[in-house]
Amino acid sequence: MPPGAPAQLYPLGDAAVVVQFGDAISRATHAAIQAFGAHLARHPFVGLRECVPAFTTLTVYYDPWLVSDGGQHPPYETVADTLRALLATVGPPAAAATTNLVEIPVCYGGAWGPDLDFVARHTGLATAEVVARHTAPDYLVHMIGFAPGFPYLGGLDARLATPRLAQPRPRVPAGTVGIAGPQTGIYSLPSPGGWQLIGRTPLRLFDAAWAAPSLLHAGQHLRFVPISAAEYARTQQHEP
């Protein structure tokens, strides 16, 4: 899709519409997704269930029974027409605020980041330079996915791009920070994974008992802050 092109709509099953705002990951596309999601929150239609943002899309889930008009039109067409009308009235995306950053402490290397040395060799950088480059940017949370609370981040230094593991690990501890290609993210729960592991945060990213179960959400900005092993042990919130 060319920049500035109208959003494209297509069905996802019989109870969701995907609104596609672009073909590539970008802050401009993210801003458009956030703006439309906020517009829908202010102007919900009857039958709207939830909206799920991704890198280039916003998926709108609805109750087909509640949007049915007695069989005159398929529910998808009714919802798609409603969304097109709302798209025509949404204002321009607001500039993203970066003043309130979420700081994520990370202990890099060693048992917390067993692939840090590999990333250094692959990129031709010293391990200290890998850490410095990884902690320098303010990252944008584009989406939560893969596992509950897992943030997909934009803003990784291009020099740090490193391929995934050829064979994924069967278990990656919660809080582990990894790199996969041009992306970086944080494992929110213990799970299998093939990202290159460079560090671990002592913070808990997801807890179903919390009022808002995920620490992070799409649209936030975060910064990684290096800490020592002693600091990690002192502030650890999840199981080792």
Rosetta blueprint (number, residue, H / E / L):
1 M L
2 P L
3 P L
4 G L
5 A L
6 P L
7 A L
8 Q E
9 L E
10 Y E
11 P E
12 L L
13 G L
14 D L
15 A L
16 A E
17 V E
18 V E
19 V E
20 Q E
21 F L
22 G L
23 D L
24 A L
25 I L
26 S L
27 R H
28 A H
29 T H
30 H H
31 A H
32 A H
33 I H
34 Q H
35 A H
36 F H
37 G H
38 A H
39 H H
40 L H
41 A H
42 R H
43 H L
44 P L
45 F L
46 V L
47 G L
48 L E
49 R E
50 E E
51 C E
52 V E
53 P E
54 A L
55 F L
56 T L
57 T E
58 L E
59 T E
60 V E
61 Y E
62 Y E
63 D L
64 P H
65 W H
66 L H
67 V H
68 S L
69 D L
70 G L
71 G L
72 Q L
73 H L
74 P L
75 P H
76 Y H
77 E H
78 T H
79 V H
80 A H
81 D H
82 T H
83 L H
84 R H
85 A H
86 L H
87 L H
88 A L
89 T L
90 V L
91 G L
92 P L
93 P L
94 A L
95 A L
96 A L
97 A L
98 T L
99 T L
100 N L
101 L L
102 V E
103 E E
104 I E
105 P E
106 V E
107 C E
108 Y E
109 G L
110 G L
111 A L
112 W L
113 G L
114 P L
115 D L
116 L H
117 D H
118 F H
119 V H
120 A H
121 R H
122 H H
123 T H
124 G L
125 L L
126 A L
127 T H
128 A H
129 E H
130 V H
131 V H
132 A H
133 R H
134 H H
135 T H
136 A L
137 P L
138 D L
139 Y E
140 L E
141 V E
142 H E
143 M E
144 I E
145 G L
146 F L
147 A L
148 P L
149 G L
150 F L
151 P E
152 Y E
153 L E
154 G E
155 G L
156 L L
157 D L
158 A H
159 R H
160 L H
161 A L
162 T E
163 P L
164 R L
165 L L
166 A L
167 Q L
168 P L
169 R E
170 P E
171 R E
172 V E
173 P L
174 A L
175 G L
176 T E
177 V E
178 G E
179 I E
180 A E
181 G E
182 P L
183 Q E
184 T E
185 G E
186 I E
187 Y L
188 S L
189 L L
190 P L
191 S E
192 P E
193 G E
194 G L
195 W L
196 Q E
197 L E
198 I E
199 G E
200 R E
201 T L
202 P L
203 L L
204 R L
205 L L
206 F E
207 D L
208 A L
209 A L
210 W L
211 A L
212 A L
213 P L
214 S E
215 L L
216 L L
217 H L
218 A L
219 G L
220 Q L
221 H E
222 L E
223 R E
224 F E
225 V E
226 P E
227 I L
228 S L
229 A H
230 A H
231 E H
232 Y H
233 A H
234 R H
235 T H
236 Q L
237 Q L
238 H L
239 E L
240 P L
